[in-house]
Amino acid sequence: MILAVYSALLAAVLVAGAPWWLARMATSGRYRAGLAGRLGRVPEGLREAAAGRRVIWLHAVSVGEVMAATELVRELRRALPGWIIAVSTTTETGQRLARERFGAESPVFYLPLDFAVLVRRYVRTLHPEMLVLMESELWPNLMDLCAREGVPVAVVNARVSDRSLPRYLRLKALWRPLLQRVSLFLAQSGENRERLVRIGAPAERVRVSGNLKYDVKAAGESAMTTLLRERLPADAKVVVAGSTLEGEERILLEAWPQVLETEPDTVLVIAPRRPERFSAVAGLIETAGFDVVRASDLVAGGGLKGRERIILLDTIGDLASVYSLGTIAFVGGSLVAAGGHNPLEPARFGVPVVMGRSSENFREIVEAMRIAGAIRIVESSQLAEAMTDLLTNETRAREMGRHGGEVFAAQAGATARTVELLLGLLNRKAA
């Protein structure tokens, strides 16, 4: 009954939103990408890759989840030679990064819309030994169908955010039957384990494995990072502002002249979170009176003409590596009410971190870094002062960076624990 109501509501939403989607598809390839697959047409390459092979289906919604899953996929391949790890994503950017990270050895495809008739085609094509969902990607029909087919469902790096907890609790009666379909929850932390149990997950199926984002490792220095390293002046200080959201670039650009008054040779690298905003952010930079160089133009042979340049990182999947160039890093999604992004990405390189106060998505990571003295939390009005202080006080910046690296090292290991518990689930299925 609950699934029928859910499917009816999903259909109603799609019908109501159809005019908007049709308009978007007519004007943007982004919304046409993978449409056939989303509507249930199984890609031929996926059929061929899965034929006669043992398969684990892993779903990672977008870029952040794909990055968190990178080491997990590598370790699963190592532990299960000959198996196929089939990776689905929801967003186009996630799809592109997944193809870069996994495409040579794993089929990558778009998650179909969560209607039983569409999902069933994929389940019966892949015949997965296990379905692995990253973080909070709970798709009722997919989970129900896998459970009915005897496919164990695992939710890894599981979390329940501050903002979603009240909604889950209000709908607990609806969520509980769905959560009963999950064989194993691997929570990021003890707090997330407690929240999962509160919203209806069976306590005996919820384990704490740690946060996979602590184990994010760059697959070597990216080509873009190497290019920027070569093009930047050798003595330039660099501020990398990563995963910025709408509203934050304006705050950065208002603060930037104050930074240049004290440190005129500093270069600012801005990496917007959403690729569709690249052009808009370039316009903001120019409107603020600065020249802007697009990183993609550097690849095409362009160059830096002055040390006050602002570089727009308009590529996908490079930020985690580009953070290594930073003298300091600003981590976005934190000066607006968006919950923040992952400060461990720069901290792993020993780069001191500045963030705004909105950090609930990574609250435990931020708190660990705050206690260690590895991060500075600021209001918008304090951003220029914080950046200037760390750029001019090299000893303080170095100490912050060292402490951040220690936090990263101390918390690593979630991937190994996750793989061990997933293999245990597979063994129980086989027994």
N, C-alpha and C positions, 0 to 999 in steps of 0.2 A: 504493500500500500504506500509506504513512504517513498519507495523508488518510483512508483507511478506518479505520485504528486511531484517529485523532483523533476522527472522527465517532462511532465506537462509544463511546469514552470520554466524549465530550460527552453522548451519549444516556444513558449510564449515570448520569452525574452528575445530569442532569435528572430521571431516574426516581427516583433515591435521594432527591433533594431535593424531590420533588413534594409530599409531605405538608406540609413547612414552607412552601412557596410557596402552597399552597392555603389554609393557615391565615392567612398574611399577607394574601392577597388578600381573604379574608373580613372582615378587620378594618381594612384600610388601603387607601384609594384609590391610595396611592402605588405599590403593587405591581400594581394593575390597569391603571395608565396605559399606554396604547399596546399592550396585550396582543395585540390582533388584528394590529397591524402587526408585532410581534415574531414572531408565528406565521406570517408570510408573506402576510397580506392587504395588498395595496398600497393605500394611501389614494387615494380618487378624486381628491382635490385634487392629489396628486402626479402622477397620470396626466395630468390636464389641463394642469398646469404644464409638464410635460416634452414634451407632444405637439408634434412638429414643431420642437423647439428643440434647440440644441446644449447639452449638459449636462456640467458637472463635478460629480462626487459627492465631497463633503468630509465626512469623519467626525471628529467631536470628541466624546469620550466624555462629558464633564461640564462643569461651570462653568468651571474653569480653562482647559480646552482651547478652549471656546467664546470666552472672553475673548481668548485668544492668537490665535484665528483671525479675530477681528473685523476688524482692519486688513487681513489677507490677503484676506478675502472682498471688502472694499471695493475693494482694488487690483485684484483679478482682474476684478471687474465693470467697473472703469474701463478695463482693458486689453482686455476682451473684450465690448464692447457687444453686446447682443442675446442673449448666452449666459445660461444659467441655472446658478447655483451651488446645487445641492441639498445641504442640510445634514442629516446624521443625527447623533443622539446616543444614548447608552445610558441615562443617568439621567434621572429626571423633572425634577430641578433644571436639568440641562443643557438639556433640551427647552424648559423655560419661558424660560430666558435666551436661547436661540437664537431662539425666536419673537419675543422682544422686540427682539433685535438685528437679525435678518435677515428676520423673517416677512413684511414688506411686499413684499419683492422676491425672496425665496428660499423655496422649499418646505422645510419642516422636518418631519422624520419620525423615528421610532424605528428603530434598526438592527435588522434581523431576526436571529433566532438563527442562528448560523453553521452551518446545514445547507445543503448544496448545493441541495436542492429548494426551500428558502425563499429563499435568496439569489438564485437564478436568476431568480425572478419580478421582483425589483427591478432586476437588471442588464438584463433584457430589456424592462422598462418604461422605464427611464431611457436606455438605450443611451449610457452616459457616454463622453465623449471621453477622460476620465482619472478615476482614483480617487485621491483625496488622503487619506491617513491621518495624523492628528495624533499625534506623539510616539511612543508605543510600542504603538499599537493594531494589532496584527498578527492578522488573522483568516484562518486558512488557507484555508477554503473560498471565502470572498469573494475573496481574492487570487488563488487558483488559477483560479477561474472567469473573473475579469477578464482574467488573462493568456491564457487559452485563447480568449477572445473578441476578443483583440487590443487590449484596453484597457490602456494603460500605468498602472502603479501607482507612486505616489510617497509616500514617508513623509517628512513635513516636521516640522521642530523635533524631529528624531529624537534619542533619548537612550537610554542603557542605564544604569540606576541602579546604585549600589554593591550594593544588595541583590539585584537581579535578575541581575547579571553572572555569579556562580557557577552559578546555575541554567541560564542560557543555555549556558555553557561545558560543563556536564555533559551537556546535550542537544544539543550542537553538530551531531551527525550527523543529528538530526531537523530542526533549524532550518535547516541549510544549503540543502536543496532548496526550502524555503519562501522564504528570502531571495533565492534565485535568481529568484523570480517578480517581484521588485521592480525597476522600471526605474531608479529614482532615490531615493537616500537623501540628505536634506539635514540634516546633523547640527548640533546646537546649538554644538558646539565641537570642537577638535582631539582632545581626549580621547575624546569620544563617537564621533568618526569611527574612532579606533583600536579602540574596543571593538566597534563594529559589524563591522569587518573581522575581528576576533578570533572573533566568534561565527558568521561564515560569510557576511557580505555581500560581494559582489564589490567589490574595492577600487576599481576604475575607475568604479563607479556611486555612490560615496559622496563627497559634497562637503560642505564646511563653509559654512553660510549664516548662522550666528549664531542667537541665541535670540529667537524671536518675542515672548517675554514682555518683552523689553526695549522692544518697540515697542507695548506695551499703551497705548492712549490712551483716556481717558474721552470718551464721546460728549457732551461738555458736562457741566455739573454736574447730577447727578441731582436729581429733585424731592425725594427724601428728604433729600439733603444740604442743599438750600436750606431745607427745613423745619427741620432741626436747627439750621442757622445762625441762623435767626430765633428759635428757641425757647431756645437756650442763652444764659445771661447773657453780656453783651458782654465782660466781663473774665475769664470763666472759662477756666482751662486745661483742656485735654482730652487724655485718654489714650485712644487707639483701639486696642483689643486685637482683632486681626483673625484670622479663620480658626482660632479656638481649638478644640481637641479635648478629649475627655473626660479629666479630670484636670487640665487647665490652668486651667479656671475656678476650681477650688478653690485652686490656688496663687495666682492673682491676688487672690482674695477674702481670703486669709490675709495677703497683702502690703498690701492696700488701706488698712487702718487706720493702718499706719505712714506711708503717703503722706499721708493726711489730717492726721496730726499736724503735718506741716510745711506742707502746702498744702491747707488745709481747703476751699477753693472749687473744687477740681478735680473734673471730671466724668469718669467712666469709661464708655466705650462698648464693650460686648462683642458681638462678631459671631461666633457659633459657626459652624464650618465646615459642619456638617450641619443642615439645617432640621428634621429629625425630633427634634433635641435642644433646640429652642427652649424648650419647656415645662419640660423637666428643668433647664435652666440657670436659668430664671426661679425655679424652686423652690430651687436652690442659693443664689441671691442672697438670697432671702427668709430661708432657713435661717441664712445668715451674719449676719443682722440688718440688712440694708439694704433700703430701699425700691427697687423696680424699676419703671421705666417702659418699656413695650414701644414700639418705634418705630412699630409698626402702630397703636397706640392714639393716638399723636400725629396720625397722618393722620386718625383719626376725630374729632379735636377735643380730645383730652386735653392735659394740660400738665405742665410741670415745676413741682414745688412746693418744691424746695429744691436748694441747690447741691451737696449730697452725694449727689444722685441717681445711680443707675447706670442707664444706658440699654441695653436689650437690642435690638440691631439684628436684628429678626426678619423681615427682608425679604431677597429674593434679588437679586443683581446690583448692589447699592448700595455695597458695601464699598469698591471701588476708588475711588469718588468721595468717600465719607465720610472716607477717610484724609486728605483735604485739610483737614479740621477739626482734625486732631491737633496738639497741641503736641509730643507724642511718640507713637510707635506701638510696640506690641508685636506681633510677627508670630508666629502660633501654629504648632502642629505641631512645635514646637522644644524645648519643655520635657518632652515625652514622645517616645518613640522612633518618630517618624513621618516624619522627613526634612525637616520644615520646609516653609513656604510662601514665596511670592515677596516678598522685602523691597524690590524695586524699586517695588511698588505705592505704598507711602507715600513712598519716596525720591524719586520723580518730582515730588512736591509740595514737596520740600525739608524733609520731616519726618524728624527723627532716629529711628533704629530700634534697638530692643532685641529680641534673640532669645535663645533657649536654644541649647544646643550641638548639637542634632540638626538638621542643615541639609544633609544630603547631596543632597537633591533639587535644591537650588540652590547647590551647593558653590562653583561658580566665581563666581556672582554675589556670594555672601556673602564670598568671599575678596577679590574686587575691592573691595567696600565696606569690608572690614576694613583692607586696605592703605591705602585712601583716608581712613580715620578717619571713616567714615560710619555705623558700626554698633557696637553694644556687645553682646558675647556674654556671657551670664551663666548661672550655676547658679540653680536655683529659690530657694535661700537668699539670693541676691544681687539678686533682682528688685526688692524694695522700695527698696533703696539706689540701684540704677541709675535707677529712675524718679524718685525724689526728687531725685537729683543733677541730672538733666537738666531737671526742672521748676524747680529753684531757680537753676540756672546757665544763664541765657538765652544768654550769649555762647557757651558750649560747645555748647549745643543748636543754636544758629544755625549754627555752624561745621560741625557734623556734618551738618546738613540740607543745607548748601551743597555739601559734598563728595558727599553722596548724589545730589543733582541732577546734579552733574558726571559721576558714574559712569553715571547713566542716559543722559545726553546723548551721552557718548562711545561707548556700546555700541549705540546705535540704528542702524537701517538693515537689520535682518534681513529685514523684510517686502519691501523693494525687491529684495534679492538673491534671496529665495525666489521672488517673482513672475517675475523674469528667468529663473531656471533652469527653472521650470515651463513658461513660454512656450517655452523652448528645447526641452523635452521634447515639447510639442504640435507644434512645427514639425518635429521629427524624425519624429514619427508621420505627419504629413501628407506628408512628402517621399517 
